Amino acid sequence: MILRGLASCFLPAESIELLPQLYRAANTRITQRTWQDLPLRRLPWAPHFILVGPKTASSAEALAFVLQQLGRAIIVGRVTAGASTGAIDVPLLADGFVPPTRPYY
């Protein structure tokens, strides 16, 4: 959700696919798309530079990656934490789920 909202601010109003993932257990492709209706001002053509470092992780790391891949940002800094694996809840029987793990940086 954070990735979709932030990326939408830096991209045009059309729906753009972000960071597709494969949920192997169900052989299902999960995609996030930018929001077309955004209550914030968009800056789709302004140059963007994103500073990253060893403590950059999770959605911040994913945002830097997505905007770089879409040609919308130049990434500046050091190697990131490598903790942008994406996480989904794993459904279980009897209406339960296993939440994603919470890594410590």
TORPA-4810 file (N, C-alpha, C, O; in nm, 3 decimals):
<nodes>
NODE_1_0.082_-0.119_0.000_0.000_0.000_0.000_0.087_0.126_0.000_0.058_0.221_-0.073_M
NODE_2_0.191_0.127_0.080_0.281_0.243_0.085_0.348_0.263_-0.050_0.356_0.375_-0.100_I
NODE_3_0.395_0.154_-0.108_0.462_0.161_-0.238_0.370_0.219_-0.344_0.410_0.307_-0.420_L
NODE_4_0.247_0.172_-0.349_0.152_0.221_-0.449_0.127_0.370_-0.434_0.128_0.444_-0.533_R
NODE_5_0.105_0.414_-0.311_0.075_0.555_-0.288_0.190_0.647_-0.323_0.171_0.748_-0.391_G
NODE_6_0.310_0.612_-0.277_0.426_0.698_-0.305_0.464_0.696_-0.452_0.489_0.801_-0.511_L
NODE_7_0.467_0.579_-0.512_0.503_0.570_-0.654_0.403_0.648_-0.740_0.442_0.709_-0.839_A
NODE_8_0.276_0.646_-0.702_0.174_0.718_-0.778_0.202_0.868_-0.784_0.165_0.934_-0.881_S
NODE_9_0.266_0.922_-0.681_0.298_1.066_-0.678_0.401_1.104_-0.784_0.405_1.220_-0.826_C
NODE_10_0.483_1.010_-0.826_0.594_1.041_-0.917_0.572_0.989_-1.058_0.661_0.998_-1.142_F
NODE_11_0.453_0.935_-1.085_0.424_0.876_-1.216_0.297_0.938_-1.274_0.219_0.998_-1.200_L
NODE_12_0.276_0.924_-1.405_0.155_0.978_-1.467_0.028_0.913_-1.409_0.036_0.813_-1.338_P
NODE_13_-0.087_0.970_-1.440_-0.214_0.927_-1.381_-0.262_0.791_-1.430_-0.349_0.732_-1.367_A
NODE_14_-0.209_0.738_-1.540_-0.256_0.607_-1.585_-0.208_0.496_-1.491_-0.110_0.514_-1.417_E
NODE_15_-0.276_0.384_-1.493_-0.241_0.272_-1.407_-0.115_0.203_-1.459_-0.112_0.157_-1.574_S
NODE_16_-0.011_0.195_-1.376_0.117_0.136_-1.415_0.148_0.021_-1.319_0.134_0.036_-1.198_I
NODE_17_0.190_-0.093_-1.374_0.222_-0.209_-1.291_0.352_-0.186_-1.215_0.451_-0.140_-1.272_E
NODE_18_0.351_-0.219_-1.086_0.468_-0.207_-1.000_0.503_-0.342_-0.941_0.414_-0.414_-0.895_L
NODE_19_0.626_-0.379_-0.942_0.680_-0.493_-0.868_0.591_-0.618_-0.868_0.539_-0.655_-0.762_L
NODE_20_0.572_-0.684_-0.983_0.492_-0.806_-0.983_0.559_-0.916_-0.902_0.682_-0.926_-0.900_P
NODE_21_0.479_-0.998_-0.835_0.530_-1.107_-0.753_0.455_-1.234_-0.787_0.342_-1.230_-0.834_Q
NODE_22_0.519_-1.349_-0.765_0.456_-1.478_-0.787_0.439_-1.547_-0.653_0.536_-1.571_-0.583_L
NODE_23_0.316_-1.580_-0.619_0.285_-1.658_-0.500_0.287_-1.803_-0.545_0.187_-1.854_-0.596_Y
NODE_24_0.400_-1.870_-0.525_0.424_-2.003_-0.582_0.328_-2.110_-0.534_0.287_-2.196_-0.612_R
NODE_25_0.293_-2.107_-0.407_0.207_-2.212_-0.352_0.074_-2.221_-0.426_0.019_-2.330_-0.442_A
NODE_26_0.022_-2.110_-0.469_-0.106_-2.107_-0.540_-0.087_-2.079_-0.689_-0.185_-2.068_-0.763_A
NODE_27_0.038_-2.069_-0.733_0.070_-2.034_-0.872_-0.010_-1.912_-0.917_-0.072_-1.911_-1.023_N
NODE_28_-0.008_-1.810_-0.833_-0.084_-1.688_-0.857_0.010_-1.570_-0.869_0.103_-1.555_-0.789_T
NODE_29_-0.013_-1.487_-0.968_0.067_-1.366_-0.987_-0.002_-1.251_-0.913_-0.121_-1.226_-0.933_R
NODE_30_0.072_-1.184_-0.828_0.020_-1.072_-0.750_0.083_-0.945_-0.805_0.206_-0.936_-0.816_I
NODE_31_0.002_-0.849_-0.839_0.055_-0.724_-0.892_0.002_-0.605_-0.813_-0.111_-0.608_-0.763_T
NODE_32_0.082_-0.504_-0.805_0.039_-0.376_-0.750_0.042_-0.278_-0.866_0.132_-0.281_-0.949_Q
NODE_33_-0.055_-0.192_-0.871_-0.062_-0.090_-0.976_-0.073_0.048_-0.910_-0.123_0.061_-0.798_R
NODE_34_-0.026_0.149_-0.980_-0.038_0.285_-0.927_-0.185_0.325_-0.922_-0.269_0.269_-0.993_T
NODE_35_-0.213_0.422_-0.837_-0.349_0.472_-0.825_-0.373_0.577_-0.932_-0.291_0.666_-0.955_W
NODE_36_-0.488_0.566_-0.999_-0.524_0.667_-1.098_-0.582_0.790_-1.030_-0.552_0.903_-1.069_Q
NODE_37_-0.663_0.769_-0.929_-0.722_0.880_-0.853_-0.637_0.903_-0.730_-0.633_0.819_-0.639_D
NODE_38_-0.569_1.015_-0.727_-0.478_1.045_-0.617_-0.511_1.184_-0.563_-0.512_1.280_-0.641_L
NODE_39_-0.537_1.199_-0.433_-0.572_1.330_-0.380_-0.452_1.423_-0.361_-0.466_1.532_-0.307_P
NODE_40_-0.335_1.381_-0.404_-0.214_1.461_-0.391_-0.168_1.513_-0.526_-0.210_1.462_-0.630_L
NODE_41_-0.084_1.612_-0.524_-0.027_1.666_-0.648_0.075_1.566_-0.704_0.161_1.517_-0.631_R
NODE_42_0.066_1.538_-0.831_0.161_1.449_-0.897_0.278_1.529_-0.952_0.263_1.644_-0.992_R
NODE_43_0.395_1.467_-0.953_0.515_1.529_-1.010_0.576_1.431_-1.111_0.689_1.387_-1.094_L
NODE_44_0.500_1.397_-1.217_0.546_1.291_-1.307_0.665_1.328_-1.396_0.732_1.238_-1.447_P
NODE_45_0.692_1.455_-1.416_0.800_1.490_-1.509_0.918_1.558_-1.441_1.019_1.586_-1.505_W
NODE_46_0.907_1.584_-1.312_1.018_1.646_-1.239_1.129_1.544_-1.218_1.100_1.426_-1.199_A
NODE_47_1.256_1.586_-1.221_1.365_1.491_-1.194_1.363_1.449_-1.046_1.336_1.531_-0.958_P
NODE_48_1.392_1.322_-1.021_1.390_1.270_-0.885_1.522_1.200_-0.855_1.572_1.122_-0.936_H
NODE_49_1.578_1.229_-0.740_1.699_1.164_-0.692_1.665_1.103_-0.557_1.611_1.171_-0.470_F
NODE_50_1.696_0.976_-0.538_1.665_0.907_-0.413_1.795_0.867_-0.345_1.876_0.794_-0.403_I
NODE_51_1.814_0.916_-0.223_1.931_0.879_-0.143_1.905_0.747_-0.071_1.802_0.731_-0.006_L
NODE_52_1.999_0.653_-0.082_1.985_0.523_-0.015_2.113_0.490_0.059_2.219_0.547_0.033_V
NODE_53_2.103_0.396_0.154_2.218_0.351_0.231_2.189_0.219_0.298_2.086_0.157_0.270_G
NODE_54_2.276_0.173_0.386_2.262_0.043_0.451_2.133_0.025_0.533_2.090_-0.088_0.555_P
NODE_55_2.073_0.134_0.577_1.950_0.123_0.655_1.825_0.144_0.570_1.714_0.149_0.624_K
NODE_56_1.842_0.157_0.440_1.727_0.167_0.350_1.674_0.027_0.327_1.747_-0.060_0.279_T
NODE_57_1.548_0.004_0.363_1.491_-0.131_0.352_1.340_-0.122_0.332_1.282_-0.013_0.336_A
NODE_58_1.280_-0.235_0.310_1.136_-0.251_0.301_1.079_-0.165_0.188_1.131_-0.167_0.077_S
NODE_59_0.973_-0.090_0.217_0.907_-0.012_0.111_0.997_0.097_0.054_0.983_0.132_-0.063_S
NODE_60_1.087_0.152_0.134_1.179_0.254_0.083_1.271_0.196_-0.024_1.300_0.261_-0.125_A
NODE_61_1.315_0.075_-0.001_1.401_0.006_-0.097_1.322_-0.030_-0.223_1.371_-0.015_-0.335_E
NODE_62_1.199_-0.077_-0.204_1.114_-0.112_-0.317_1.081_0.011_-0.401_1.082_0.004_-0.524_A
NODE_63_1.052_0.124_-0.336_1.022_0.247_-0.409_1.142_0.291_-0.493_1.125_0.326_-0.610_L
NODE_64_1.260_0.289_-0.436_1.381_0.326_-0.511_1.398_0.235_-0.632_1.428_0.282_-0.742_A
NODE_65_1.381_0.106_-0.614_1.396_0.009_-0.722_1.294_0.034_-0.833_1.330_0.040_-0.951_F
NODE_66_1.167_0.047_-0.796_1.061_0.064_-0.895_1.080_0.193_-0.975_1.071_0.191_-1.098_V
NODE_67_1.106_0.304_-0.907_1.123_0.430_-0.979_1.247_0.428_-1.067_1.247_0.490_-1.174_L
NODE_68_1.352_0.359_-1.024_1.471_0.346_-1.108_1.439_0.262_-1.232_1.478_0.298_-1.343_Q
NODE_69_1.369_0.150_-1.214_1.335_0.063_-1.326_1.243_0.131_-1.427_1.251_0.104_-1.547_Q
NODE_70_1.158_0.220_-1.379_1.067_0.292_-1.469_1.131_0.418_-1.527_1.067_0.494_-1.599_L
NODE_71_1.259_0.440_-1.495_1.329_0.556_-1.549_1.288_0.688_-1.487_1.308_0.793_-1.548_G
NODE_72_1.231_0.683_-1.366_1.180_0.805_-1.303_1.268_0.858_-1.191_1.240_0.963_-1.135_R
NODE_73_1.376_0.786_-1.157_1.462_0.833_-1.047_1.605_0.788_-1.070_1.632_0.684_-1.130_A
NODE_74_1.695_0.869_-1.020_1.837_0.834_-1.015_1.867_0.801_-0.868_1.838_0.881_-0.779_I
NODE_75_1.925_0.684_-0.846_1.954_0.639_-0.710_2.096_0.680_-0.676_2.189_0.655_-0.753_I
NODE_76_2.113_0.742_-0.559_2.242_0.793_-0.514_2.270_0.739_-0.374_2.182_0.740_-0.289_V
NODE_77_2.392_0.691_-0.351_2.428_0.648_-0.216_2.501_0.517_-0.213_2.581_0.486_-0.302_G
NODE_78_2.473_0.440_-0.109_2.544_0.314_-0.085_2.449_0.196_-0.101_2.330_0.214_-0.125_R
NODE_79_2.503_0.077_-0.089_2.424_-0.046_-0.100_2.316_-0.048_0.008_2.341_-0.010_0.123_V
NODE_80_2.195_-0.092_-0.029_2.084_-0.096_0.066_2.085_-0.226_0.147_2.171_-0.312_0.126_T
NODE_81_1.990_-0.239_0.239_1.984_-0.353_0.330_1.951_-0.484_0.259_1.980_-0.591_0.312_A
NODE_82_1.890_-0.478_0.142_1.852_-0.601_0.073_1.732_-0.667_0.137_1.719_-0.790_0.133_G
NODE_83_1.645_-0.589_0.195_1.530_-0.643_0.268_1.398_-0.606_0.202_1.298_-0.583_0.270_A
NODE_84_1.398_-0.600_0.071_1.275_-0.566_0.000_1.223_-0.690_-0.073_1.210_-0.690_-0.195_S
NODE_85_1.194_-0.793_0.002_1.150_-0.918_-0.058_1.001_-0.921_-0.084_0.953_-1.008_-0.157_T
NODE_86_0.927_-0.830_-0.026_0.781_-0.832_-0.038_0.727_-0.938_0.055_0.792_-1.040_0.077_G
NODE_87_0.612_-0.916_0.109_0.555_-1.012_0.203_0.405_-1.017_0.184_0.340_-0.916_0.158_A
NODE_88_0.352_-1.135_0.196_0.207_-1.153_0.192_0.169_-1.244_0.307_0.251_-1.324_0.353_I
NODE_89_0.046_-1.234_0.355_-0.004_-1.326_0.456_-0.027_-1.460_0.389_-0.077_-1.466_0.277_D
NODE_90_0.008_-1.568_0.457_-0.013_-1.702_0.404_-0.140_-1.758_0.469_-0.142_-1.780_0.590_V
NODE_91_-0.246_-1.781_0.389_-0.371_-1.831_0.447_-0.358_-1.975_0.496_-0.288_-2.056_0.437_P
NODE_92_-0.427_-2.005_0.606_-0.432_-2.139_0.663_-0.577_-2.185_0.666_-0.668_-2.108_0.637_L
NODE_93_-0.598_-2.310_0.701_-0.734_-2.361_0.718_-0.796_-2.296_0.842_-0.724_-2.242_0.926_L
NODE_94_-0.925_-2.301_0.853_-1.000_-2.250_0.968_-0.982_-2.100_0.988_-0.968_-2.053_1.101_A
NODE_95_-0.981_-2.025_0.878_-0.981_-1.878_0.883_-0.861_-1.817_0.952_-0.873_-1.709_1.009_D
NODE_96_-0.746_-1.880_0.949_-0.626_-1.823_1.009_-0.528_-1.782_0.902_-0.551_-1.806_0.784_G
NODE_97_-0.419_-1.719_0.943_-0.313_-1.682_0.850_-0.182_-1.671_0.925_-0.179_-1.654_1.047_F
NODE_98_-0.074_-1.682_0.852_0.059_-1.663_0.909_0.110_-1.529_0.857_0.129_-1.514_0.736_V
NODE_99_0.133_-1.432_0.945_0.182_-1.302_0.898_0.329_-1.314_0.855_0.399_-1.405_0.898_P
NODE_100_0.373_-1.222_0.771_0.514_-1.224_0.732_0.605_-1.200_0.852_0.564_-1.138_0.950_P
NODE_101_0.727_-1.248_0.843_0.821_-1.226_0.951_0.862_-1.080_0.956_0.849_-1.008_0.857_T
NODE_102_0.910_-1.037_1.068_0.955_-0.899_1.087_1.104_-0.900_1.108_1.151_-0.925_1.219_R
NODE_103_1.180_-0.874_1.003_1.327_-0.874_1.019_1.373_-0.752_1.100_1.305_-0.650_1.105_P
NODE_104_1.486_-0.767_1.162_1.546_-0.656_1.236_1.668_-0.610_1.159_1.747_-0.692_1.113_Y
NODE_105_1.685_-0.479_1.145_1.795_-0.424_1.066_1.901_-0.369_1.157_2.002_-0.318_1.110_Y
</nodes>
